[in-house]
């Protein structure tokens, strides 16, 4: 009992000391009142959303140089610390956060501190477990109308999904599982593929075509597209070779495989190429820069379809199950699978159905609100959703939700291509979390920063656009005074990842005025 009393007393003295730290500057400098603090806070937000993080941090410091409304104090503390992290003052921000959370628990601050931990630890070890959850289905027959039959390939980009109906020579396009159009083609197409830049390619028996069936690469034998790297170079496994083809530069480079390979499936990660050799029943693994073979995985059962997470965890389809890192997950009557991390598509020819699941490992998802803007009626939040490497997650509208002041807000969520912002470095400097919160790609002479910001070493190889998720909603009018907290949350059952930012009445007025002046 006595110990508890001492603990409460110590907490009380800490609170008194903390309040004195806030009051002394006000008494000695007689600087700003609560409304002026809000004004500086708003200006700091505007500079943040414009990408001027240095000015934003200076304004955030000013906003805390006087009196602040008590209920808004955690928001001011959070924004100042977030901007300190962005400006490279990571340890200072963590120390300030720890001092604050000794007195007051704050989930948003704790979440930001956990994000710092992600990138300081960088746990890339094989995942110990996966979570499988049903989301939705796409039906080939709806009310007696047939839209597709025995699909043989699909690909996603942003909120777009394209499905190959090879038998009927047609492509079926969906947006967030809503059928948008059907397009007939004349070539013999066996695979569809969205490149990193959002362009669609069709793979035939001997050639690669663009969406308009114009040949972009010929002379192929038994090709299979594994994927594309961050520069948009497409990797094609072709019997006894791997072809790297850059469609923007019209350049191709060939690498010989150790032996002729009947490739049933192939996948690509940031640094590795995986090839399923049907005859030898093994998955061979190569470095994508040198095409040197580095490993192989022998399969204990006959496999004709497999996938790989960004972290190298192999997922394959067995009989009435998917297997990931040796653990089995029940899923019945599936003919083949496609995977766009962390979304699994189970294709069932019987019933012409594509079932959509999340199949999530134990790695964190990085959520970052990069911009908030307004017009007369609506608010728009631009959100990056990425893996630890900084590569965008596609087709995940189902997992994304918005909250104002911790209350769910019905939103229209869609994907949009936005300009990529990059930073060039001459050497490794700063922390990963600082660059990731800025939403920039790092180019230059630091492989770890390049690798974990979704980037490439050379500016010439960097693509122009990336995918952001846009949440659009009608905001409350009249807008209440004060600071309004905004959260974007990505959830997979019990796994939840989110980011927090803010807006104010003044920010809305300024945003509308700026929009009207364009």
C-alpha positions as CSV (number, residue, x, y, z in Angstrom):
1,X,0.0,0.0,0.0
2,X,2.8,2.3,0.9
3,X,4.6,1.5,-2.3
4,X,1.5,2.4,-4.3
5,X,1.3,5.7,-2.5
6,X,4.9,6.6,-3.3
7,X,4.3,5.7,-7.0
8,X,1.3,8.0,-7.2
9,X,3.2,10.8,-5.4
10,X,6.1,10.4,-7.8
11,X,3.7,10.6,-10.7
12,X,2.2,13.7,-9.2
13,X,5.6,15.4,-8.9
14,X,6.4,14.4,-12.5
15,X,3.2,16.0,-13.7
16,X,3.9,19.2,-11.7
17,X,7.4,19.4,-13.2
18,X,6.1,18.8,-16.7
19,X,3.4,21.6,-16.3
20,X,6.1,24.0,-15.0
21,X,8.1,23.3,-18.1
22,X,5.1,24.4,-20.1
23,X,4.3,27.4,-17.9
24,X,7.8,28.8,-17.4
25,X,8.4,29.8,-21.1
26,X,5.0,31.4,-21.1
27,X,5.7,33.5,-18.0
28,X,9.2,34.5,-19.1
29,X,8.5,35.2,-22.8
30,X,4.8,35.9,-22.7
31,X,4.6,34.6,-26.3
32,X,1.5,33.0,-27.8
33,X,-2.0,32.1,-26.8
34,X,-4.0,29.0,-27.7
35,X,-5.4,30.4,-30.9
36,X,-2.0,31.5,-32.1
37,X,-0.7,28.1,-31.3
38,X,-3.5,26.6,-33.5
39,X,-2.5,29.0,-36.3
40,X,1.2,27.8,-36.2
41,X,0.0,24.2,-36.0
42,X,-2.1,24.7,-39.2
43,X,0.8,26.3,-41.0
44,X,3.0,23.3,-39.9
45,X,0.4,20.9,-41.4
46,X,0.3,22.9,-44.7
47,X,4.1,22.8,-45.0
48,X,4.1,19.1,-44.2
49,X,1.5,18.3,-46.9
50,X,3.5,20.4,-49.3
51,X,6.7,18.5,-48.5
52,X,8.6,21.3,-46.9
53,X,9.4,19.4,-43.7
54,X,12.1,21.8,-42.4
55,X,9.8,24.8,-42.3
56,X,7.0,22.5,-40.9
57,X,9.2,21.5,-38.0
58,X,10.1,25.1,-37.2
59,X,6.4,26.0,-37.2
60,X,5.6,23.0,-35.0
61,X,8.2,24.2,-32.5
62,X,6.6,27.7,-32.5
63,X,3.2,26.2,-32.0
64,X,4.4,24.8,-28.6
65,X,6.2,27.9,-27.5
66,X,3.2,29.1,-25.5
67,X,-0.2,28.0,-24.3
68,X,-1.9,25.1,-25.9
69,X,-5.5,23.8,-25.2
70,X,-5.0,20.8,-22.9
71,X,-7.1,18.4,-24.9
72,X,-5.0,19.2,-28.0
73,X,-1.6,18.8,-26.3
74,X,-1.1,15.2,-27.5
75,X,-1.7,16.3,-31.1
76,X,0.9,19.1,-30.9
77,X,3.4,16.8,-29.2
78,X,2.8,14.1,-31.8
79,X,3.2,16.5,-34.8
80,X,6.4,18.0,-33.4
81,X,7.9,14.6,-32.8
82,X,6.9,13.3,-36.2
83,X,8.5,16.2,-37.9
84,X,11.6,15.8,-35.7
85,X,11.9,12.2,-37.0
86,X,11.5,13.3,-40.6
87,X,14.2,15.9,-40.1
88,X,16.6,13.3,-38.7
89,X,16.2,14.1,-35.0
90,X,15.0,10.6,-34.3
91,X,16.6,10.0,-30.8
92,X,15.4,13.5,-29.6
93,X,11.9,12.7,-30.7
94,X,11.9,9.3,-29.0
95,X,13.2,10.9,-25.8
96,X,10.5,13.6,-25.9
97,X,7.8,10.9,-26.6
98,X,9.0,8.8,-23.7
99,X,8.8,11.8,-21.3
100,X,5.3,12.6,-22.5
101,X,3.9,9.1,-22.3
102,X,5.2,8.6,-18.8
103,X,2.5,11.0,-17.9
104,X,-0.2,10.4,-20.5
105,X,-0.7,7.2,-22.5
106,X,-1.2,8.0,-26.2
107,X,-1.7,5.3,-28.8
108,X,-0.8,7.5,-31.8
109,X,2.6,8.4,-30.3
110,X,3.2,4.7,-29.3
111,X,2.3,3.7,-32.9
112,X,4.8,6.2,-34.3
113,X,7.5,4.9,-31.9
114,X,6.7,1.3,-33.1
115,X,7.3,2.5,-36.7
116,X,10.8,3.7,-35.8
117,X,11.3,0.2,-34.3
118,X,10.3,-1.5,-37.5
119,X,13.1,0.1,-39.4
120,X,15.7,0.0,-36.7
121,X,15.2,-3.8,-36.3
122,X,14.3,-4.7,-39.9
123,X,13.1,-8.2,-39.1
124,X,13.3,-10.1,-42.5
125,X,13.4,-13.6,-41.0
126,X,11.0,-16.2,-42.4
127,X,7.5,-15.6,-41.2
128,X,6.4,-17.9,-38.3
129,X,2.7,-17.7,-39.2
130,X,0.2,-16.5,-41.7
131,X,-3.4,-15.4,-41.4
132,X,-6.0,-16.4,-44.0
133,X,-9.3,-14.7,-44.3
134,X,-12.0,-14.7,-47.0
135,X,-12.9,-11.3,-48.6
136,X,-15.0,-11.6,-51.6
137,X,-15.7,-13.5,-54.9
138,X,-15.9,-12.7,-58.6
139,X,-18.4,-14.9,-60.5
140,X,-18.1,-15.7,-64.2
141,X,-21.8,-16.2,-64.5
142,X,-24.2,-13.6,-63.1
143,X,-28.0,-13.9,-63.6
144,X,-27.5,-16.1,-66.6
145,X,-24.9,-13.8,-68.3
146,X,-21.5,-15.3,-68.8
147,X,-18.6,-12.8,-68.4
148,X,-15.7,-15.3,-68.3
149,X,-15.0,-19.0,-68.5
150,X,-12.1,-21.0,-67.1
151,X,-9.8,-18.0,-66.4
152,X,-6.1,-18.9,-66.8
153,X,-4.3,-15.7,-65.7
154,X,-4.9,-12.5,-63.8
155,X,-3.0,-9.4,-62.7
156,X,-3.6,-6.4,-60.5
157,X,-2.4,-2.8,-60.4
158,X,-3.8,-0.3,-57.9
159,X,-7.6,-1.0,-57.8
160,X,-7.6,-2.6,-61.2
161,X,-7.8,-6.3,-61.9
162,X,-7.6,-7.9,-65.4
163,X,-8.6,-11.5,-66.1
164,X,-7.7,-13.6,-69.1
165,X,-10.4,-15.8,-70.6
166,X,-8.1,-17.6,-72.9
167,X,-10.7,-20.0,-74.4
168,X,-12.9,-17.1,-75.6
169,X,-10.1,-14.7,-76.4
170,X,-11.2,-11.9,-74.1
171,X,-9.9,-9.8,-71.3
172,X,-12.3,-8.9,-68.4
173,X,-11.5,-5.8,-66.5
174,X,-12.6,-5.1,-62.9
175,X,-12.2,-2.2,-60.5
176,X,-12.5,-3.3,-56.9
177,X,-14.3,-6.4,-58.0
178,X,-16.8,-4.5,-60.1
179,X,-16.8,-5.6,-63.7
180,X,-15.9,-2.5,-65.9
181,X,-15.5,-3.8,-69.5
182,X,-14.8,-6.9,-71.7
183,X,-12.2,-6.6,-74.5
184,X,-11.8,-9.1,-77.2
185,X,-8.3,-9.9,-78.7
186,X,-7.1,-11.8,-81.7
187,X,-3.7,-13.2,-80.6
188,X,-3.1,-16.4,-78.8
189,X,-2.5,-15.0,-75.3
190,X,-1.6,-17.2,-72.4
191,X,-0.7,-14.7,-69.7
192,X,-1.6,-11.1,-68.7
193,X,0.7,-8.8,-66.7
194,X,0.6,-5.3,-65.3
195,X,4.0,-3.8,-65.2
196,X,5.2,-1.5,-62.3
197,X,4.2,1.5,-64.3
198,X,0.6,0.3,-64.7
199,X,0.9,-0.7,-68.4
200,X,-0.7,-4.0,-69.4
201,X,1.2,-6.6,-71.4
202,X,-0.1,-9.8,-73.1
203,X,2.2,-12.8,-73.4
204,X,1.6,-15.0,-76.4
205,X,3.2,-18.3,-77.4
206,X,6.3,-16.6,-79.1
207,X,5.9,-12.9,-78.5
208,X,5.1,-10.2,-75.9
209,X,2.4,-7.6,-76.9
210,X,1.1,-4.4,-75.4
211,X,-2.5,-4.0,-74.5
212,X,-3.3,-3.0,-78.2
213,X,-1.7,-6.3,-79.4
214,X,1.3,-4.6,-80.8
215,X,4.4,-6.8,-80.6
216,X,7.1,-5.4,-78.3
217,X,9.3,-8.4,-78.0
218,X,9.6,-11.5,-80.3
219,X,11.6,-14.6,-80.8
220,X,10.4,-16.3,-77.7
221,X,10.2,-20.1,-77.2
222,X,8.2,-21.2,-74.1
223,X,8.0,-17.9,-72.2
224,X,6.6,-17.2,-68.7
225,X,6.6,-13.7,-67.1
226,X,8.0,-13.8,-63.6
227,X,7.4,-10.1,-62.8
228,X,9.1,-6.7,-63.2
229,X,11.6,-4.9,-61.1
230,X,11.4,-1.3,-59.9
231,X,12.7,0.2,-63.1
232,X,9.9,-1.5,-65.0
233,X,12.1,-4.2,-66.6
234,X,10.1,-7.4,-67.3
235,X,11.7,-10.8,-66.4
236,X,10.7,-13.6,-68.8
237,X,11.8,-17.2,-68.1
238,X,12.1,-18.8,-71.5
239,X,13.2,-22.5,-71.7
240,X,17.0,-22.2,-71.2
241,X,17.3,-18.5,-70.6
242,X,16.0,-15.5,-68.7
243,X,15.3,-12.4,-70.7
244,X,15.3,-9.0,-69.0
245,X,13.3,-6.6,-71.2
246,X,12.9,-2.9,-70.6
247,X,9.8,-1.8,-72.6
248,X,10.6,1.9,-72.1
249,X,14.1,1.7,-73.6
250,X,13.3,-1.3,-75.9
251,X,16.3,-3.1,-74.5
252,X,16.7,-6.8,-73.8
253,X,19.4,-8.7,-72.1
254,X,19.7,-12.5,-71.9
255,X,21.1,-14.8,-69.3
256,X,21.6,-18.6,-69.7
257,X,20.0,-20.9,-67.2
258,X,22.1,-23.8,-65.8
259,X,19.9,-26.3,-67.8
260,X,16.8,-26.3,-70.0
261,X,13.8,-25.7,-67.7
262,X,10.1,-26.5,-68.2
263,X,8.8,-23.5,-66.2
264,X,5.3,-24.0,-64.8
265,X,5.5,-20.8,-62.7
266,X,7.9,-18.0,-61.8
267,X,8.0,-15.1,-59.3
268,X,10.1,-12.1,-58.6
269,X,11.0,-10.2,-55.4
270,X,13.2,-7.2,-54.8
271,X,16.4,-9.2,-55.2
272,X,15.5,-12.8,-56.2
273,X,14.0,-14.7,-59.2
274,X,12.1,-17.9,-58.3
275,X,11.5,-20.6,-61.0
276,X,9.4,-23.7,-60.6
277,X,11.0,-26.5,-62.6
278,X,8.1,-28.9,-63.4
279,X,10.3,-31.9,-64.4
280,X,12.6,-31.8,-61.4
281,X,9.9,-30.6,-59.0
282,X,12.0,-27.9,-57.4
283,X,12.0,-24.1,-57.1
284,X,15.4,-22.6,-58.2
285,X,16.4,-19.2,-56.8
286,X,18.6,-16.7,-58.6
287,X,20.0,-13.2,-57.8
288,X,18.3,-10.8,-60.2
289,X,21.4,-8.6,-60.7
290,X,23.9,-11.3,-61.7
291,X,21.4,-14.2,-62.4
292,X,23.7,-16.4,-60.2
293,X,21.9,-19.4,-58.7
294,X,21.9,-19.0,-54.9
295,X,19.5,-21.7,-53.6
296,X,16.9,-24.3,-54.5
297,X,13.8,-25.7,-52.7
298,X,12.9,-29.3,-53.3
299,X,9.2,-29.9,-53.1
300,X,7.7,-32.8,-51.2
301,X,4.6,-33.0,-53.4
302,X,3.6,-32.2,-57.0
303,X,3.2,-28.5,-57.3
304,X,2.0,-26.5,-60.4
305,X,1.4,-23.1,-58.9
306,X,3.3,-21.1,-56.3
307,X,3.9,-17.6,-55.0
308,X,6.5,-15.7,-53.0
309,X,6.0,-12.9,-50.4
310,X,8.3,-9.8,-50.6
311,X,10.4,-11.4,-47.9
312,X,11.0,-14.7,-49.7
313,X,8.4,-16.9,-48.0
314,X,7.3,-19.5,-50.5
315,X,3.6,-20.3,-50.8
316,X,2.4,-23.1,-52.9
317,X,-0.9,-24.8,-53.8
318,X,-1.4,-28.4,-52.7
319,X,-4.5,-30.6,-52.6
320,X,-7.2,-28.6,-50.8
321,X,-4.6,-26.4,-49.1
322,X,-2.1,-23.7,-49.5
323,X,1.3,-24.3,-47.8
324,X,3.5,-21.5,-46.5
325,X,6.8,-22.2,-44.8
326,X,5.7,-25.8,-44.2
327,X,2.4,-24.8,-42.5
328,X,-0.9,-25.8,-44.1
329,X,-4.0,-23.6,-44.6
330,X,-7.3,-25.2,-45.8
331,X,-8.7,-24.0,-49.1
332,X,-10.7,-26.4,-51.3
333,X,-11.2,-27.1,-55.0
334,X,-8.7,-24.5,-56.3
335,X,-7.1,-25.0,-59.7
336,X,-4.4,-22.3,-59.3
337,X,-3.5,-19.3,-57.3
338,X,-2.2,-15.8,-57.9
339,X,-0.8,-13.5,-55.2
340,X,-0.4,-9.8,-54.9
341,X,0.9,-9.4,-51.4
342,X,-1.0,-9.8,-49.1
343,X,-4.0,-10.7,-51.3
344,X,-4.5,-14.2,-52.5
345,X,-6.7,-15.1,-55.5
346,X,-7.9,-18.6,-55.6
347,X,-9.1,-19.5,-59.1
348,X,-11.8,-22.2,-59.3
349,X,-12.7,-23.4,-62.8
350,X,-15.7,-25.3,-61.4
351,X,-18.3,-22.6,-61.1
352,X,-16.1,-20.0,-62.8
353,X,-15.2,-18.3,-59.6
354,X,-12.3,-16.3,-58.3
355,X,-12.2,-16.2,-54.5
356,X,-10.3,-13.4,-52.9
357,X,-8.5,-13.8,-49.5
358,X,-6.0,-12.0,-47.5
359,X,-3.0,-14.2,-46.7
360,X,-0.9,-12.1,-44.4
361,X,2.4,-12.9,-42.8
362,X,3.8,-11.5,-39.5
363,X,5.6,-8.5,-41.1
364,X,4.3,-5.0,-40.6
365,X,2.6,-2.9,-43.3
366,X,3.7,0.7,-43.5
367,X,0.8,3.2,-43.7
368,X,1.6,6.9,-44.3
369,X,-0.8,9.8,-44.8
370,X,1.1,11.9,-47.3
371,X,-1.4,14.6,-48.1
372,X,-4.8,15.9,-47.0
373,X,-6.7,18.4,-49.2
374,X,-10.3,19.8,-49.5
375,X,-12.8,21.2,-51.9
376,X,-16.1,22.8,-51.1
377,X,-17.8,19.5,-50.3
378,X,-15.2,16.8,-49.8
379,X,-12.0,15.8,-48.0
380,X,-9.2,13.8,-49.7
381,X,-6.5,11.8,-47.9
382,X,-3.6,10.5,-50.0
383,X,-2.2,7.4,-48.3
384,X,0.8,5.2,-49.1
385,X,0.4,1.6,-48.1
386,X,3.7,-0.3,-48.5
387,X,5.7,-3.3,-47.4
388,X,8.9,-2.9,-45.4
389,X,10.9,-2.6,-48.7
390,X,8.8,0.5,-49.7
391,X,6.9,-1.2,-52.5
392,X,3.2,-0.4,-52.9
393,X,0.5,-2.8,-52.0
394,X,-2.2,-3.2,-54.7
395,X,-5.8,-4.2,-54.6
396,X,-6.2,-3.7,-50.8
397,X,-9.3,-1.4,-50.7
398,X,-11.0,-4.1,-48.6
399,X,-8.5,-3.5,-45.8
400,X,-8.3,0.3,-45.7
401,X,-10.6,2.5,-43.5
402,X,-10.6,6.1,-42.4
403,X,-11.4,7.5,-38.9
404,X,-12.0,11.1,-37.7
405,X,-11.4,11.5,-34.0
406,X,-11.3,7.7,-33.7
407,X,-14.8,7.4,-35.3
408,X,-15.2,5.4,-38.5
409,X,-16.0,7.6,-41.6
410,X,-17.7,6.1,-44.7
411,X,-15.4,6.8,-47.6
412,X,-14.9,6.3,-51.3
413,X,-11.5,4.6,-51.6
414,X,-9.7,4.3,-54.9
415,X,-6.1,4.1,-56.2
416,X,-4.4,7.0,-58.1
417,X,-1.0,7.4,-59.8
418,X,1.0,10.3,-58.3
419,X,4.4,11.7,-59.1
420,X,7.3,10.1,-57.4
421,X,9.5,12.4,-55.3
422,X,13.1,11.4,-54.9
423,X,16.2,12.4,-52.8
424,X,19.7,11.8,-54.0
425,X,22.4,10.9,-51.5
426,X,26.2,10.7,-51.9
427,X,26.6,8.3,-48.9
428,X,24.5,6.5,-46.3
429,X,23.1,9.2,-44.0
430,X,20.1,9.4,-41.8
431,X,17.6,6.7,-40.8
432,X,15.1,4.8,-43.0
433,X,12.1,6.0,-41.0
434,X,13.0,9.6,-41.8
435,X,12.8,8.9,-45.5
436,X,9.8,6.7,-45.3
437,X,7.7,9.3,-43.5
438,X,8.7,11.8,-46.1
439,X,7.3,9.5,-48.8
440,X,10.4,9.8,-51.0
441,X,12.5,7.3,-53.0
442,X,16.2,7.5,-52.2
443,X,18.6,7.3,-55.2
444,X,22.4,7.4,-55.1
445,X,25.2,5.6,-53.3
446,X,23.5,3.9,-50.4
447,X,22.1,0.4,-51.2
448,X,20.2,0.0,-47.9
449,X,18.3,3.3,-48.3
450,X,17.6,2.5,-52.0
451,X,16.5,-1.0,-51.2
452,X,14.1,-0.1,-48.4
453,X,12.5,3.0,-50.0
454,X,11.2,1.2,-53.0
455,X,13.9,2.8,-55.2
456,X,16.7,2.2,-57.6
457,X,20.3,3.5,-57.6
458,X,20.1,5.6,-60.7
459,X,17.7,8.5,-61.4
460,X,17.4,7.4,-65.0
461,X,15.9,4.0,-64.0
462,X,13.4,5.5,-61.5
463,X,9.8,5.4,-62.7
464,X,7.8,8.6,-62.7
465,X,4.7,7.4,-60.9
466,X,3.6,5.4,-57.8
467,X,0.3,4.3,-56.4
468,X,-1.4,6.2,-53.6
469,X,-4.7,5.2,-52.1
470,X,-7.2,8.1,-52.0
471,X,-9.9,8.2,-49.4
472,X,-12.7,10.7,-50.3
473,X,-15.5,11.7,-47.9
474,X,-17.9,14.5,-47.2
475,X,-16.6,16.4,-44.2
476,X,-18.8,17.8,-41.4
477,X,-20.2,21.3,-41.9
478,X,-19.8,23.7,-40.2
479,X,-16.3,22.5,-39.5
480,X,-15.8,22.5,-35.7
481,X,-13.0,24.6,-34.3
482,X,-9.8,23.1,-33.1
483,X,-7.6,20.2,-34.3
484,X,-9.3,17.3,-35.9
485,X,-7.4,14.0,-35.8
486,X,-7.5,11.8,-38.9
487,X,-6.4,8.1,-39.0
488,X,-5.9,5.7,-41.9
489,X,-6.1,2.1,-40.8
490,X,-5.2,-1.1,-42.7
491,X,-6.5,-4.2,-41.0
492,X,-6.3,-8.0,-41.5
493,X,-8.3,-9.5,-38.7
494,X,-6.3,-8.9,-35.5
495,X,-3.4,-7.3,-37.4
496,X,-3.9,-3.6,-37.7
497,X,-1.5,-0.9,-39.0
498,X,-2.3,2.8,-39.2
499,X,-1.1,6.4,-39.5
500,X,-2.4,9.6,-37.9
501,X,-2.4,13.2,-39.1
502,X,-4.6,16.2,-38.7
503,X,-6.6,19.0,-40.2
504,X,-8.1,22.3,-38.9
505,X,-10.9,24.6,-40.0
506,X,-8.3,27.1,-41.2
507,X,-6.5,24.4,-43.3
508,X,-9.8,23.6,-45.0
509,X,-10.4,27.3,-45.9
510,X,-6.9,27.7,-47.2
511,X,-7.1,24.5,-49.2
512,X,-10.3,25.5,-50.9
513,X,-9.0,29.0,-51.7
514,X,-5.8,27.4,-53.2
515,X,-8.0,25.0,-55.3
516,X,-10.2,27.8,-56.6
517,X,-7.2,29.9,-57.6
518,X,-5.8,27.1,-59.9
